[in-house]
Amino acid sequence: MNERKNERLIVRQPINVNELPDHELSDVIPFPILMCKDLVPEAKAWALYLFIKEITREMVDLMDGVGKATAHKHDFDEMYLMIGDKNAIVFEVMLGDEFYEVATPGAVYVPKGLPHAIRPVKATVGLTGGLIPVCLNGEYITLPV
């Protein structure tokens, strides 16, 4: 059977990576990357997902010591898509020198060059929630602040 001409644009299996620059969650779970230049060479977006499952007591306990990103910036725009049940997870988002709390469902747009960081600060056991960072670039590259 011949391959259809646009099949290359579809990702059927994410790539799991065990580390992500400027993020401390690396020791807890692999990061499933859904879109990047390695999966679709012409992609101008990079996306992964985190915490897409029922929130357990163990996950809430882990949040206290891991899951934060150190302040960093990018040469491209980025979005954080907080998905799931209402108030399943509350994230602290640093944008420049300001801090905000954003609960699921919600979203944050980060223009290129703006120092930022994100971390979960509260979660509700039994609810479903997650985070999908989307970089408007085909690969994830952080720059120091």
Secondary structure, DSSP 8 states (H G I E B T S, - for coil): ----TTGGG--SS-EEES--TTBSGGGTS-EEEEE-TTTSTT---EEE-EEEEE--HHHHHHHTTS--B-SEE-SS-EEEEEEESTTSEEEEEEETTEEEEEESSEEEEE-TT--EEEEEEEE-TT-EEEEEEEESSSS---EE-
